Amino acid sequence: MASSGSGRMERLTSMLRRRGIVAPAFEAYGGVAGLVDYGPIGASIRRRVINAWLEYWSSSGDILEVESPTITPEQVLVASGHVGEFNDLMTSCRKCKSAYRADHLVESIRDDAESLAADQMTGLLESESIQCPGCGDSDWEPCAPMNLMFKTSIGAMGSGRVAYLRPETAQGMFMQYSLLYRHFRQKLPFGGIQTGKGYRNEISPRQGMIRLREFTMAELEYFFDPEDPPMGDDGDWSTPVSLIPSSNLDGVEMSLSVALESGVILHPTVGWFLARTLELVLRLGVSPGNLRFRQHRPDEMAHYATDCWDLELEGEHGWIECVGIANRTCHDLEQHATHSGKSEFRAWRPFESPRVIEVDRWAPVRAKIGPVFKQRAAEVTSAIEGLTDMPKQAPFDIELADGSTITITEEMVERRSETITETGEWFIPHVVEPAFGIDRIIWHILDHSYQESERDGELYTTMRLPQLTAPYDAVVLPLFDKDGMGAMAMELRSSLSSMGSLKIDYDSSKSIGRRYARADEVGIPWAVTVDHQSLEDGTVTIRNRDDGSQRRVDQGSLMELLTRSKHERDAL
């Protein structure tokens, strides 16, 4: 990334709007904070980033793409904790009535702002006389939690079922766990990936693409046996990177392999996904000098997690979390099993050799249970058979799936001792989740790639995107749109586009120098010029965006070069 000079941010955002990359949404009606439009160039970059993300993870064979609805029933999000806990503290200025996310108001003086309780935050705003960004006053309403989900209804009018626009794709993938388990022939480990829109009703969106109300997520849920945590050798284990462990906030520089061996990374599967994430974001166009991995402190880590890291990227907005990689243990599947009463959220672990055990249990007497519980008799019988904490004597109470408690009397059960041979056991798999914020990553790719230089006394801008995520692989340019050069250029563009993996632009407007500049500004890595010699021998000139070098090639070599360079760091 070029060093941040005076006005660089303004010039970058102005170029993004002017060239149809990213712009505020609904500007004709005043715009809406937290919503953006991707124009023709931006939408192409976004699609290529998503495709590269999907191809990277699915190429391993044990990770497959799934798709789930963006509308989620309330019960699912009650089980996941989002209905009760997915909150930010909100306050509003008593003078101008503007609402703000409270931790943003104090983040410059408190590193742990997100962990403060409502009364602590209210006291801090008062004691530090924090000024309103809008009017400058310092009289605040008491802080209160606000749930960030968009609430909606499934169905018509009063019969509608409460639901929410999904705040993440993860819960949809947990719902598909049993489908994945069957697909992979009941063998762990395996993963599901999903990309798509998420929705969070942010209190005070800011920083453009960094904090959006509608955004693109790309998440992976990797399920495994906690007694056999997987770790592969793919990914970038060797590049030294900046790490900020929870035990050393000053940070260290080391490779991920050394970090795992030395105990800085606590879990081998988490380390594996850190290495794979590093390799992927570098391929996408992130500058290696502007990234770091930060480990969650104990006071910010979820209670069910054992190790969590954020990939943070540095740009015009400072250090921003763009990827979260967490060992979520068995929490999510266990919660859904408990709340749904279903047994489909588990896996089978075979023993190396059968185990013979003595089992003391209560056996239901169906002839006595049926007349008492009638239509609920099967549910009661199943509850007795499923007892794990065995009461010593009857009568005793048991809890049914709906939370109700019933009493089992002596005549309803018989005490039995049995010898059982077990070949394996059921368990709840653990999950490591890398969650990518695609819009934030795209912003940093653009930021890191944006270069300014001076040519002939004027500012010249170049977007040094890798070909993998550039809006086009190449642009075809007729030197002049006459004498058959335009027709030949159009035919060449059609031929290159038919390759399938290549996306080719065409530009015949204004001078060749102006067209080179337009292509450089939006990040097209190659410019192919059809000129008078092309009409004679079929060769063309190919120009490299980053150094301006040119080479004469035949059309067969051109196709090979463009296809090969798409998957390489450098060419020419």
Number of C-alpha atoms within 10 A of each C-alpha: 20 13 11 10 8 8 8 17 15 10 12 18 15 13 17 20 16 12 16 16 22 23 22 17 16 13 11 6 7 9 12 13 19 23 18 21 16 18 17 13 18 23 16 18 25 21 13 19 25 21 14 16 22 20 13 16 20 15 10 10 9 14 22 20 16 15 14 16 11 16 18 22 16 19 15 21 19 15 20 21 13 18 17 11 13 16 15 19 22 23 26 19 21 14 15 13 14 14 17 20 21 28 21 14 18 19 12 9 10 14 10 13 18 17 13 15 13 18 12 12 24 20 13 18 23 14 9 11 13 16 17 21 12 12 12 12 15 17 17 21 16 18 22 18 16 17 19 19 21 16 15 16 18 14 10 8 8 7 9 11 13 14 19 20 22 23 25 22 26 23 21 19 23 20 17 17 21 17 14 22 20 10 12 16 8 15 15 19 19 20 26 24 24 20 24 17 17 21 20 20 18 22 20 17 18 12 11 19 22 21 19 23 22 18 22 19 23 22 25 25 26 23 27 23 20 15 9 10 15 17 13 12 10 12 17 20 22 12 15 16 19 19 26 20 19 15 12 11 12 9 15 15 13 15 17 26 19 14 19 17 12 10 10 18 23 16 19 17 22 26 25 23 22 26 22 20 23 23 17 18 19 15 21 22 24 26 19 17 12 17 23 24 24 20 25 19 16 14 9 12 15 15 10 12 16 15 22 26 27 23 23 19 25 20 22 17 13 9 14 19 20 21 26 22 24 27 24 20 22 22 18 23 23 20 17 23 17 14 16 15 12 11 14 17 22 19 20 16 18 12 11 8 9 12 11 11 11 10 11 12 21 21 15 20 14 14 11 15 20 16 10 11 14 10 10 12 17 13 13 23 19 12 16 20 13 12 12 9 7 12 13 10 11 16 13 13 12 15 13 16 14 9 9 8 11 13 12 17 14 14 13 21 21 12 13 10 11 10 10 12 11 13 14 14 10 11 15 23 24 24 29 24 25 25 23 23 20 25 22 23 25 23 18 26 27 25 24 25 20 20 18 18 11 9 9 6 7 8 9 14 21 20 23 24 25 25 26 22 25 26 28 23 25 28 23 26 28 25 19 18 18 9 11 15 21 21 14 19 26 18 13 20 20 16 14 21 17 12 11 8 12 15 18 21 18 20 19 16 12 11 10 16 9 11 18 21 15 16 22 23 21 26 29 28 26 24 26 26 23 27 23 16 12 21 14 8 9 14 20 24 20 25 21 18 23 16 8 12 10 16 11 15 17 14 17 9 12 18 16 10 15 20 17 12 17 19 12 12 11 11 10 11
